[in-house]
Amino acid sequence: MISTSADLITWSTPEPLINLVGDGATACAANPFGYFYAYPSIIDPNSTSRNFNTVGSSAYLYVTRFDGCPTTVRDLVRYPFAISVN
């Protein structure tokens, strides 16, 4: 879920950024042979912060993708997204 704020006091209603199956044990029980995702991070490669803790108008969502349950097969995948002000 993601929320936005122009003043860091008033926040928008949380909305899904992307629909991915996650939550480890729950995901395995529901879909033991499919992908599930964990450890999300949003990173803006153009961030001027040395720790990438700021995000501009576009960034990437990085997640670890697990291939089935149980598994040691894991991939780091990224999804681009843009932020627009309405």
Distance bins in CASP14 RR format, pairs under 12 A and 6 or more apart:
PFRMAT RR
TARGET T0000
AUTHOR 0000-0000-0000
RMODE 2
METHOD distances of the structure
MODEL  1
1 11 0 0 0 0 0 1 0 0 0 0 0
1 12 0 0 0 0 0 1 0 0 0 0 0
1 13 0 0 0 0 1 0 0 0 0 0 0
1 14 1 1 0 0 0 0 0 0 0 0 0
1 15 1 0 0 1 0 0 0 0 0 0 0
1 16 1 0 0 1 0 0 0 0 0 0 0
1 17 1 0 0 1 0 0 0 0 0 0 0
1 18 0 0 0 0 0 1 0 0 0 0 0
1 19 0 0 0 0 0 1 0 0 0 0 0
1 20 0 0 0 0 0 1 0 0 0 0 0
1 40 0 0 0 0 0 1 0 0 0 0 0
2 11 0 0 0 0 0 1 0 0 0 0 0
2 12 0 0 0 0 1 0 0 0 0 0 0
2 13 0 0 0 0 0 1 0 0 0 0 0
2 14 1 0 0 1 0 0 0 0 0 0 0
2 15 1 0 0 1 0 0 0 0 0 0 0
2 16 1 0 0 1 0 0 0 0 0 0 0
2 17 1 0 1 0 0 0 0 0 0 0 0
2 18 0 0 0 0 1 0 0 0 0 0 0
2 40 0 0 0 0 0 1 0 0 0 0 0
2 42 0 0 0 0 1 0 0 0 0 0 0
2 55 0 0 0 0 0 1 0 0 0 0 0
2 59 0 0 0 0 0 1 0 0 0 0 0
2 61 0 0 0 0 1 0 0 0 0 0 0
2 81 0 0 0 0 1 0 0 0 0 0 0
2 83 0 0 0 0 1 0 0 0 0 0 0
3 10 0 0 0 0 0 1 0 0 0 0 0
3 11 1 0 1 0 0 0 0 0 0 0 0
3 12 1 0 1 0 0 0 0 0 0 0 0
3 13 1 0 0 1 0 0 0 0 0 0 0
3 14 1 0 1 0 0 0 0 0 0 0 0
3 15 1 0 0 1 0 0 0 0 0 0 0
3 16 0 0 0 0 0 1 0 0 0 0 0
3 17 0 0 0 0 0 1 0 0 0 0 0
3 83 0 0 0 0 0 1 0 0 0 0 0
4 10 0 0 0 0 1 0 0 0 0 0 0
4 11 1 0 0 1 0 0 0 0 0 0 0
4 12 1 0 1 0 0 0 0 0 0 0 0
4 13 0 0 0 0 1 0 0 0 0 0 0
4 14 0 0 0 0 1 0 0 0 0 0 0
4 15 0 0 0 0 1 0 0 0 0 0 0
4 17 0 0 0 0 0 1 0 0 0 0 0
4 55 0 0 0 0 0 1 0 0 0 0 0
4 56 0 0 0 0 0 1 0 0 0 0 0
4 57 0 0 0 0 0 1 0 0 0 0 0
4 83 1 0 0 1 0 0 0 0 0 0 0
4 84 0 0 0 0 1 0 0 0 0 0 0
4 85 0 0 0 0 1 0 0 0 0 0 0
4 86 0 0 0 0 1 0 0 0 0 0 0
5 11 1 0 1 0 0 0 0 0 0 0 0
5 12 1 0 0 1 0 0 0 0 0 0 0
5 13 0 0 0 0 0 1 0 0 0 0 0
5 14 0 0 0 0 0 1 0 0 0 0 0
5 83 0 0 0 0 0 1 0 0 0 0 0
5 85 0 0 0 0 0 1 0 0 0 0 0
6 12 0 0 0 0 1 0 0 0 0 0 0
6 83 0 0 0 0 0 1 0 0 0 0 0
6 85 1 0 0 1 0 0 0 0 0 0 0
6 86 0 0 0 0 0 1 0 0 0 0 0
12 83 0 0 0 0 0 1 0 0 0 0 0
12 85 0 0 0 0 0 1 0 0 0 0 0
12 86 0 0 0 0 1 0 0 0 0 0 0
16 40 0 0 0 0 0 1 0 0 0 0 0
16 61 0 0 0 0 0 1 0 0 0 0 0
16 81 0 0 0 0 0 1 0 0 0 0 0
17 37 0 0 0 0 0 1 0 0 0 0 0
17 40 0 0 0 0 1 0 0 0 0 0 0
17 41 0 0 0 0 0 1 0 0 0 0 0
17 42 0 0 0 0 1 0 0 0 0 0 0
17 55 0 0 0 0 0 1 0 0 0 0 0
17 59 0 0 0 0 0 1 0 0 0 0 0
17 60 0 0 0 0 0 1 0 0 0 0 0
17 61 1 0 0 1 0 0 0 0 0 0 0
17 63 0 0 0 0 0 1 0 0 0 0 0
17 79 0 0 0 0 1 0 0 0 0 0 0
17 80 0 0 0 0 0 1 0 0 0 0 0
17 81 1 0 0 1 0 0 0 0 0 0 0
17 82 0 0 0 0 0 1 0 0 0 0 0
17 83 0 0 0 0 0 1 0 0 0 0 0
18 37 0 0 0 0 1 0 0 0 0 0 0
18 40 0 0 0 0 1 0 0 0 0 0 0
18 42 0 0 0 0 0 1 0 0 0 0 0
18 60 0 0 0 0 0 1 0 0 0 0 0
18 61 1 0 0 1 0 0 0 0 0 0 0
18 62 0 0 0 0 0 1 0 0 0 0 0
18 63 0 0 0 0 1 0 0 0 0 0 0
18 77 0 0 0 0 0 1 0 0 0 0 0
18 78 0 0 0 0 0 1 0 0 0 0 0
18 79 1 0 1 0 0 0 0 0 0 0 0
18 80 0 0 0 0 0 1 0 0 0 0 0
18 81 1 0 0 1 0 0 0 0 0 0 0
19 37 0 0 0 0 0 1 0 0 0 0 0
19 61 0 0 0 0 0 1 0 0 0 0 0
19 79 0 0 0 0 0 1 0 0 0 0 0
20 27 0 0 0 0 1 0 0 0 0 0 0
20 31 0 0 0 0 0 1 0 0 0 0 0
20 34 0 0 0 0 0 1 0 0 0 0 0
20 35 0 0 0 0 1 0 0 0 0 0 0
20 36 1 0 0 1 0 0 0 0 0 0 0
20 37 1 0 1 0 0 0 0 0 0 0 0
20 38 0 0 0 0 1 0 0 0 0 0 0
20 39 0 0 0 0 0 1 0 0 0 0 0
20 40 0 0 0 0 1 0 0 0 0 0 0
20 61 0 0 0 0 1 0 0 0 0 0 0
20 62 0 0 0 0 0 1 0 0 0 0 0
20 63 1 0 0 1 0 0 0 0 0 0 0
20 64 0 0 0 0 0 1 0 0 0 0 0
20 65 0 0 0 0 1 0 0 0 0 0 0
20 66 0 0 0 0 0 1 0 0 0 0 0
20 77 0 0 0 0 1 0 0 0 0 0 0
20 79 0 0 0 0 1 0 0 0 0 0 0
21 27 1 0 1 0 0 0 0 0 0 0 0
21 28 0 0 0 0 1 0 0 0 0 0 0
21 29 0 0 0 0 0 1 0 0 0 0 0
21 30 1 0 0 1 0 0 0 0 0 0 0
21 31 1 0 0 1 0 0 0 0 0 0 0
21 32 0 0 0 0 0 1 0 0 0 0 0
21 33 0 0 0 0 0 1 0 0 0 0 0
21 34 1 0 0 1 0 0 0 0 0 0 0
21 35 1 0 0 1 0 0 0 0 0 0 0
21 36 1 0 1 0 0 0 0 0 0 0 0
21 37 1 0 0 1 0 0 0 0 0 0 0
21 38 0 0 0 0 1 0 0 0 0 0 0
21 63 0 0 0 0 0 1 0 0 0 0 0
21 65 0 0 0 0 1 0 0 0 0 0 0
21 66 0 0 0 0 1 0 0 0 0 0 0
21 68 0 0 0 0 0 1 0 0 0 0 0
21 69 0 0 0 0 0 1 0 0 0 0 0
22 28 0 0 0 0 1 0 0 0 0 0 0
22 29 0 0 0 0 0 1 0 0 0 0 0
22 30 0 0 0 0 1 0 0 0 0 0 0
22 31 0 0 0 0 1 0 0 0 0 0 0
22 34 0 0 0 0 0 1 0 0 0 0 0
22 35 0 0 0 0 1 0 0 0 0 0 0
22 36 1 0 1 0 0 0 0 0 0 0 0
22 37 1 0 1 0 0 0 0 0 0 0 0
22 38 1 0 0 1 0 0 0 0 0 0 0
22 39 0 0 0 0 0 1 0 0 0 0 0
22 40 0 0 0 0 1 0 0 0 0 0 0
22 63 0 0 0 0 1 0 0 0 0 0 0
22 64 0 0 0 0 0 1 0 0 0 0 0
22 65 0 0 0 0 0 1 0 0 0 0 0
22 66 0 0 0 0 1 0 0 0 0 0 0
22 68 0 0 0 0 0 1 0 0 0 0 0
22 69 0 0 0 0 0 1 0 0 0 0 0
23 29 0 0 0 0 1 0 0 0 0 0 0
23 30 0 0 0 0 1 0 0 0 0 0 0
23 31 0 0 0 0 0 1 0 0 0 0 0
23 36 1 0 0 1 0 0 0 0 0 0 0
23 37 0 0 0 0 1 0 0 0 0 0 0
23 38 0 0 0 0 1 0 0 0 0 0 0
23 39 0 0 0 0 0 1 0 0 0 0 0
23 40 0 0 0 0 0 1 0 0 0 0 0
23 66 0 0 0 0 0 1 0 0 0 0 0
23 69 0 0 0 0 0 1 0 0 0 0 0
24 30 0 0 0 0 1 0 0 0 0 0 0
24 31 0 0 0 0 0 1 0 0 0 0 0
24 32 0 0 0 0 0 1 0 0 0 0 0
24 34 0 0 0 0 0 1 0 0 0 0 0
24 35 0 0 0 0 0 1 0 0 0 0 0
24 36 1 0 0 1 0 0 0 0 0 0 0
24 37 0 0 0 0 1 0 0 0 0 0 0
24 38 1 0 0 1 0 0 0 0 0 0 0
24 39 0 0 0 0 0 1 0 0 0 0 0
24 64 0 0 0 0 0 1 0 0 0 0 0
24 66 1 0 0 1 0 0 0 0 0 0 0
24 68 0 0 0 0 0 1 0 0 0 0 0
24 69 1 0 0 1 0 0 0 0 0 0 0
24 70 0 0 0 0 0 1 0 0 0 0 0
24 71 0 0 0 0 0 1 0 0 0 0 0
25 31 0 0 0 0 0 1 0 0 0 0 0
25 32 0 0 0 0 0 1 0 0 0 0 0
25 36 0 0 0 0 1 0 0 0 0 0 0
25 38 0 0 0 0 0 1 0 0 0 0 0
25 66 0 0 0 0 0 1 0 0 0 0 0
25 69 0 0 0 0 1 0 0 0 0 0 0
25 70 0 0 0 0 0 1 0 0 0 0 0
26 32 0 0 0 0 0 1 0 0 0 0 0
26 36 0 0 0 0 1 0 0 0 0 0 0
26 38 0 0 0 0 0 1 0 0 0 0 0
26 69 0 0 0 0 0 1 0 0 0 0 0
27 33 0 0 0 0 0 1 0 0 0 0 0
27 34 0 0 0 0 1 0 0 0 0 0 0
27 35 0 0 0 0 1 0 0 0 0 0 0
27 36 1 1 0 0 0 0 0 0 0 0 0
27 37 1 0 0 1 0 0 0 0 0 0 0
27 38 0 0 0 0 1 0 0 0 0 0 0
27 65 0 0 0 0 0 1 0 0 0 0 0
27 66 0 0 0 0 1 0 0 0 0 0 0
27 68 0 0 0 0 1 0 0 0 0 0 0
27 69 1 0 0 1 0 0 0 0 0 0 0
27 70 0 0 0 0 0 1 0 0 0 0 0
27 71 0 0 0 0 0 1 0 0 0 0 0
28 34 0 0 0 0 1 0 0 0 0 0 0
28 35 0 0 0 0 0 1 0 0 0 0 0
28 36 1 0 0 1 0 0 0 0 0 0 0
28 38 0 0 0 0 0 1 0 0 0 0 0
28 66 0 0 0 0 1 0 0 0 0 0 0
28 67 0 0 0 0 0 1 0 0 0 0 0
28 68 1 0 0 1 0 0 0 0 0 0 0
28 69 1 1 0 0 0 0 0 0 0 0 0
28 70 1 0 0 1 0 0 0 0 0 0 0
28 71 0 0 0 0 1 0 0 0 0 0 0
29 36 0 0 0 0 0 1 0 0 0 0 0
29 68 0 0 0 0 0 1 0 0 0 0 0
29 69 0 0 0 0 1 0 0 0 0 0 0
30 36 0 0 0 0 1 0 0 0 0 0 0
30 68 0 0 0 0 0 1 0 0 0 0 0
30 69 0 0 0 0 1 0 0 0 0 0 0
31 37 0 0 0 0 0 1 0 0 0 0 0
31 66 0 0 0 0 0 1 0 0 0 0 0
31 67 0 0 0 0 0 1 0 0 0 0 0
31 68 1 0 0 1 0 0 0 0 0 0 0
31 69 0 0 0 0 1 0 0 0 0 0 0
32 66 0 0 0 0 0 1 0 0 0 0 0
32 67 0 0 0 0 0 1 0 0 0 0 0
32 68 1 0 0 1 0 0 0 0 0 0 0
32 69 1 0 1 0 0 0 0 0 0 0 0
32 70 0 0 0 0 1 0 0 0 0 0 0
32 71 0 0 0 0 1 0 0 0 0 0 0
33 66 0 0 0 0 0 1 0 0 0 0 0
33 67 0 0 0 0 1 0 0 0 0 0 0
33 68 1 0 1 0 0 0 0 0 0 0 0
33 69 1 0 0 1 0 0 0 0 0 0 0
33 70 0 0 0 0 0 1 0 0 0 0 0
33 71 0 0 0 0 1 0 0 0 0 0 0
34 65 0 0 0 0 1 0 0 0 0 0 0
34 66 0 0 0 0 1 0 0 0 0 0 0
34 67 1 0 0 1 0 0 0 0 0 0 0
34 68 1 0 1 0 0 0 0 0 0 0 0
34 69 1 0 0 1 0 0 0 0 0 0 0
34 71 0 0 0 0 1 0 0 0 0 0 0
34 73 0 0 0 0 0 1 0 0 0 0 0
35 63 0 0 0 0 0 1 0 0 0 0 0
35 64 0 0 0 0 0 1 0 0 0 0 0
35 65 1 0 1 0 0 0 0 0 0 0 0
35 66 1 0 0 1 0 0 0 0 0 0 0
35 67 1 0 0 1 0 0 0 0 0 0 0
35 68 1 0 0 1 0 0 0 0 0 0 0
35 69 0 0 0 0 0 1 0 0 0 0 0
35 71 0 0 0 0 1 0 0 0 0 0 0
35 73 0 0 0 0 1 0 0 0 0 0 0
35 74 0 0 0 0 0 1 0 0 0 0 0
35 75 0 0 0 0 1 0 0 0 0 0 0
35 77 0 0 0 0 1 0 0 0 0 0 0
36 63 0 0 0 0 1 0 0 0 0 0 0
36 64 0 0 0 0 1 0 0 0 0 0 0
36 65 1 0 0 1 0 0 0 0 0 0 0
36 66 1 0 1 0 0 0 0 0 0 0 0
36 67 0 0 0 0 1 0 0 0 0 0 0
36 68 1 0 0 1 0 0 0 0 0 0 0
36 69 1 0 0 1 0 0 0 0 0 0 0
36 70 0 0 0 0 0 1 0 0 0 0 0
36 71 0 0 0 0 1 0 0 0 0 0 0
36 73 0 0 0 0 0 1 0 0 0 0 0
36 74 0 0 0 0 0 1 0 0 0 0 0
36 75 0 0 0 0 0 1 0 0 0 0 0
37 61 0 0 0 0 1 0 0 0 0 0 0
37 62 0 0 0 0 0 1 0 0 0 0 0
37 63 1 0 1 0 0 0 0 0 0 0 0
37 64 1 0 0 1 0 0 0 0 0 0 0
37 65 1 0 1 0 0 0 0 0 0 0 0
37 66 1 0 0 1 0 0 0 0 0 0 0
37 67 0 0 0 0 0 1 0 0 0 0 0
37 68 0 0 0 0 0 1 0 0 0 0 0
37 74 0 0 0 0 0 1 0 0 0 0 0
37 75 0 0 0 0 1 0 0 0 0 0 0
37 76 0 0 0 0 0 1 0 0 0 0 0
37 77 0 0 0 0 1 0 0 0 0 0 0
37 78 0 0 0 0 0 1 0 0 0 0 0
37 79 0 0 0 0 0 1 0 0 0 0 0
38 62 0 0 0 0 0 1 0 0 0 0 0
38 63 1 0 0 1 0 0 0 0 0 0 0
38 64 1 0 1 0 0 0 0 0 0 0 0
38 65 0 0 0 0 1 0 0 0 0 0 0
38 66 1 0 0 1 0 0 0 0 0 0 0
38 69 0 0 0 0 0 1 0 0 0 0 0
38 71 0 0 0 0 0 1 0 0 0 0 0
38 74 0 0 0 0 1 0 0 0 0 0 0
38 75 0 0 0 0 0 1 0 0 0 0 0
38 76 0 0 0 0 0 1 0 0 0 0 0
38 77 0 0 0 0 0 1 0 0 0 0 0
39 61 0 0 0 0 0 1 0 0 0 0 0
39 62 0 0 0 0 1 0 0 0 0 0 0
39 63 1 0 0 1 0 0 0 0 0 0 0
39 64 1 0 1 0 0 0 0 0 0 0 0
39 65 0 0 0 0 1 0 0 0 0 0 0
39 66 0 0 0 0 0 1 0 0 0 0 0
39 74 0 0 0 0 1 0 0 0 0 0 0
39 75 0 0 0 0 0 1 0 0 0 0 0
39 76 0 0 0 0 1 0 0 0 0 0 0
39 77 0 0 0 0 0 1 0 0 0 0 0
40 59 0 0 0 0 0 1 0 0 0 0 0
40 60 0 0 0 0 0 1 0 0 0 0 0
40 61 1 0 0 1 0 0 0 0 0 0 0
40 62 1 0 0 1 0 0 0 0 0 0 0
40 63 1 0 1 0 0 0 0 0 0 0 0
40 64 0 0 0 0 1 0 0 0 0 0 0
40 65 0 0 0 0 0 1 0 0 0 0 0
40 76 0 0 0 0 0 1 0 0 0 0 0
40 77 0 0 0 0 0 1 0 0 0 0 0
40 78 0 0 0 0 0 1 0 0 0 0 0
40 79 0 0 0 0 1 0 0 0 0 0 0
40 81 0 0 0 0 0 1 0 0 0 0 0
41 51 0 0 0 0 0 1 0 0 0 0 0
41 52 0 0 0 0 1 0 0 0 0 0 0
41 53 0 0 0 0 0 1 0 0 0 0 0
41 55 0 0 0 0 0 1 0 0 0 0 0
41 59 0 0 0 0 1 0 0 0 0 0 0
41 60 0 0 0 0 1 0 0 0 0 0 0
41 61 1 0 0 1 0 0 0 0 0 0 0
41 62 1 0 1 0 0 0 0 0 0 0 0
41 63 1 0 0 1 0 0 0 0 0 0 0
41 64 0 0 0 0 1 0 0 0 0 0 0
41 76 0 0 0 0 1 0 0 0 0 0 0
41 77 0 0 0 0 0 1 0 0 0 0 0
41 78 0 0 0 0 1 0 0 0 0 0 0
41 79 0 0 0 0 0 1 0 0 0 0 0
42 52 0 0 0 0 1 0 0 0 0 0 0
42 53 0 0 0 0 1 0 0 0 0 0 0
42 54 0 0 0 0 0 1 0 0 0 0 0
42 55 1 0 0 1 0 0 0 0 0 0 0
42 56 0 0 0 0 0 1 0 0 0 0 0
42 58 0 0 0 0 0 1 0 0 0 0 0
42 59 1 0 1 0 0 0 0 0 0 0 0
42 60 1 0 0 1 0 0 0 0 0 0 0
42 61 1 0 1 0 0 0 0 0 0 0 0
42 62 1 0 0 1 0 0 0 0 0 0 0
42 63 0 0 0 0 0 1 0 0 0 0 0
42 78 0 0 0 0 0 1 0 0 0 0 0
42 79 0 0 0 0 1 0 0 0 0 0 0
42 80 0 0 0 0 0 1 0 0 0 0 0
42 81 0 0 0 0 1 0 0 0 0 0 0
42 83 0 0 0 0 0 1 0 0 0 0 0
43 49 0 0 0 0 0 1 0 0 0 0 0
43 51 0 0 0 0 0 1 0 0 0 0 0
43 52 1 0 1 0 0 0 0 0 0 0 0
43 53 0 0 0 0 1 0 0 0 0 0 0
43 54 0 0 0 0 0 1 0 0 0 0 0
43 55 0 0 0 0 1 0 0 0 0 0 0
43 56 0 0 0 0 0 1 0 0 0 0 0
43 58 0 0 0 0 0 1 0 0 0 0 0
43 59 1 0 0 1 0 0 0 0 0 0 0
43 60 1 0 1 0 0 0 0 0 0 0 0
43 61 0 0 0 0 1 0 0 0 0 0 0
43 62 1 0 1 0 0 0 0 0 0 0 0
43 63 0 0 0 0 0 1 0 0 0 0 0
43 76 0 0 0 0 0 1 0 0 0 0 0
43 78 0 0 0 0 1 0 0 0 0 0 0
43 79 0 0 0 0 0 1 0 0 0 0 0
43 80 0 0 0 0 0 1 0 0 0 0 0
43 81 0 0 0 0 0 1 0 0 0 0 0
44 51 0 0 0 0 0 1 0 0 0 0 0
44 52 1 0 0 1 0 0 0 0 0 0 0
44 53 0 0 0 0 1 0 0 0 0 0 0
44 54 1 0 0 1 0 0 0 0 0 0 0
44 55 1 0 1 0 0 0 0 0 0 0 0
44 56 1 0 1 0 0 0 0 0 0 0 0
44 57 0 0 0 0 1 0 0 0 0 0 0
44 58 1 0 0 1 0 0 0 0 0 0 0
44 59 1 0 1 0 0 0 0 0 0 0 0
44 60 1 0 0 1 0 0 0 0 0 0 0
44 61 0 0 0 0 0 1 0 0 0 0 0
44 62 0 0 0 0 0 1 0 0 0 0 0
44 78 0 0 0 0 0 1 0 0 0 0 0
44 80 0 0 0 0 0 1 0 0 0 0 0
44 81 0 0 0 0 0 1 0 0 0 0 0
44 82 0 0 0 0 0 1 0 0 0 0 0
44 83 0 0 0 0 1 0 0 0 0 0 0
45 52 1 0 0 1 0 0 0 0 0 0 0
45 54 0 0 0 0 0 1 0 0 0 0 0
45 55 0 0 0 0 0 1 0 0 0 0 0
45 56 0 0 0 0 0 1 0 0 0 0 0
45 58 0 0 0 0 1 0 0 0 0 0 0
45 59 1 0 0 1 0 0 0 0 0 0 0
45 60 1 0 0 1 0 0 0 0 0 0 0
45 62 0 0 0 0 0 1 0 0 0 0 0
45 78 0 0 0 0 0 1 0 0 0 0 0
45 80 0 0 0 0 0 1 0 0 0 0 0
46 52 0 0 0 0 1 0 0 0 0 0 0
46 54 0 0 0 0 1 0 0 0 0 0 0
46 55 0 0 0 0 1 0 0 0 0 0 0
46 56 1 0 0 1 0 0 0 0 0 0 0
46 57 0 0 0 0 1 0 0 0 0 0 0
46 58 1 0 0 1 0 0 0 0 0 0 0
46 59 0 0 0 0 1 0 0 0 0 0 0
46 60 0 0 0 0 0 1 0 0 0 0 0
47 53 1 0 0 1 0 0 0 0 0 0 0
47 54 1 0 1 0 0 0 0 0 0 0 0
47 55 1 0 0 1 0 0 0 0 0 0 0
47 56 1 0 0 1 0 0 0 0 0 0 0
47 57 0 0 0 0 0 1 0 0 0 0 0
47 58 0 0 0 0 0 1 0 0 0 0 0
47 59 0 0 0 0 1 0 0 0 0 0 0
47 60 0 0 0 0 0 1 0 0 0 0 0
48 54 1 0 0 1 0 0 0 0 0 0 0
48 55 0 0 0 0 0 1 0 0 0 0 0
48 56 0 0 0 0 1 0 0 0 0 0 0
49 55 0 0 0 0 1 0 0 0 0 0 0
49 56 0 0 0 0 0 1 0 0 0 0 0
52 59 0 0 0 0 1 0 0 0 0 0 0
52 60 0 0 0 0 0 1 0 0 0 0 0
52 62 0 0 0 0 0 1 0 0 0 0 0
53 59 0 0 0 0 0 1 0 0 0 0 0
54 83 0 0 0 0 0 1 0 0 0 0 0
55 61 0 0 0 0 0 1 0 0 0 0 0
55 81 0 0 0 0 1 0 0 0 0 0 0
55 82 0 0 0 0 0 1 0 0 0 0 0
55 83 1 0 0 1 0 0 0 0 0 0 0
56 81 0 0 0 0 0 1 0 0 0 0 0
56 82 0 0 0 0 1 0 0 0 0 0 0
56 83 1 0 0 1 0 0 0 0 0 0 0
56 84 0 0 0 0 0 1 0 0 0 0 0
56 85 0 0 0 0 0 1 0 0 0 0 0
57 80 0 0 0 0 0 1 0 0 0 0 0
57 81 0 0 0 0 0 1 0 0 0 0 0
57 82 1 0 0 1 0 0 0 0 0 0 0
57 83 1 0 1 0 0 0 0 0 0 0 0
57 84 1 0 0 1 0 0 0 0 0 0 0
57 85 0 0 0 0 1 0 0 0 0 0 0
58 79 0 0 0 0 0 1 0 0 0 0 0
58 80 1 0 0 1 0 0 0 0 0 0 0
58 81 1 0 0 1 0 0 0 0 0 0 0
58 82 1 0 1 0 0 0 0 0 0 0 0
58 83 1 0 0 1 0 0 0 0 0 0 0
58 84 0 0 0 0 1 0 0 0 0 0 0
59 78 0 0 0 0 1 0 0 0 0 0 0
59 79 0 0 0 0 1 0 0 0 0 0 0
59 80 1 0 0 1 0 0 0 0 0 0 0
59 81 1 0 0 1 0 0 0 0 0 0 0
59 82 0 0 0 0 1 0 0 0 0 0 0
59 83 1 0 0 1 0 0 0 0 0 0 0
60 76 0 0 0 0 0 1 0 0 0 0 0
60 77 0 0 0 0 1 0 0 0 0 0 0
60 78 1 0 1 0 0 0 0 0 0 0 0
60 79 1 0 0 1 0 0 0 0 0 0 0
60 80 1 0 1 0 0 0 0 0 0 0 0
60 81 1 0 0 1 0 0 0 0 0 0 0
60 82 0 0 0 0 0 1 0 0 0 0 0
60 83 0 0 0 0 0 1 0 0 0 0 0
61 76 0 0 0 0 0 1 0 0 0 0 0
61 77 0 0 0 0 1 0 0 0 0 0 0
61 78 1 0 0 1 0 0 0 0 0 0 0
61 79 1 0 1 0 0 0 0 0 0 0 0
61 80 0 0 0 0 1 0 0 0 0 0 0
61 81 1 0 0 1 0 0 0 0 0 0 0
61 82 0 0 0 0 0 1 0 0 0 0 0
61 83 0 0 0 0 0 1 0 0 0 0 0
62 75 0 0 0 0 0 1 0 0 0 0 0
62 76 1 0 0 1 0 0 0 0 0 0 0
62 77 1 0 0 1 0 0 0 0 0 0 0
62 78 1 0 1 0 0 0 0 0 0 0 0
62 79 0 0 0 0 1 0 0 0 0 0 0
62 80 0 0 0 0 0 1 0 0 0 0 0
62 81 0 0 0 0 0 1 0 0 0 0 0
63 74 0 0 0 0 0 1 0 0 0 0 0
63 75 0 0 0 0 1 0 0 0 0 0 0
63 76 1 0 0 1 0 0 0 0 0 0 0
63 77 1 0 1 0 0 0 0 0 0 0 0
63 78 1 0 0 1 0 0 0 0 0 0 0
63 79 1 0 0 1 0 0 0 0 0 0 0
64 71 0 0 0 0 0 1 0 0 0 0 0
64 72 0 0 0 0 0 1 0 0 0 0 0
64 73 0 0 0 0 0 1 0 0 0 0 0
64 74 1 0 1 0 0 0 0 0 0 0 0
64 75 1 0 0 1 0 0 0 0 0 0 0
64 76 1 0 1 0 0 0 0 0 0 0 0
64 77 1 0 0 1 0 0 0 0 0 0 0
64 78 0 0 0 0 0 1 0 0 0 0 0
65 71 0 0 0 0 0 1 0 0 0 0 0
65 73 0 0 0 0 1 0 0 0 0 0 0
65 74 1 0 0 1 0 0 0 0 0 0 0
65 75 1 0 1 0 0 0 0 0 0 0 0
65 76 1 0 0 1 0 0 0 0 0 0 0
65 77 1 0 1 0 0 0 0 0 0 0 0
65 78 0 0 0 0 0 1 0 0 0 0 0
65 79 0 0 0 0 0 1 0 0 0 0 0
66 72 0 0 0 0 1 0 0 0 0 0 0
66 73 1 0 0 1 0 0 0 0 0 0 0
66 74 1 0 1 0 0 0 0 0 0 0 0
66 75 0 0 0 0 1 0 0 0 0 0 0
66 76 0 0 0 0 0 1 0 0 0 0 0
66 77 0 0 0 0 0 1 0 0 0 0 0
67 73 1 0 1 0 0 0 0 0 0 0 0
67 74 1 0 0 1 0 0 0 0 0 0 0
67 75 1 0 0 1 0 0 0 0 0 0 0
67 77 0 0 0 0 0 1 0 0 0 0 0
68 74 0 0 0 0 0 1 0 0 0 0 0
68 75 0 0 0 0 0 1 0 0 0 0 0
END
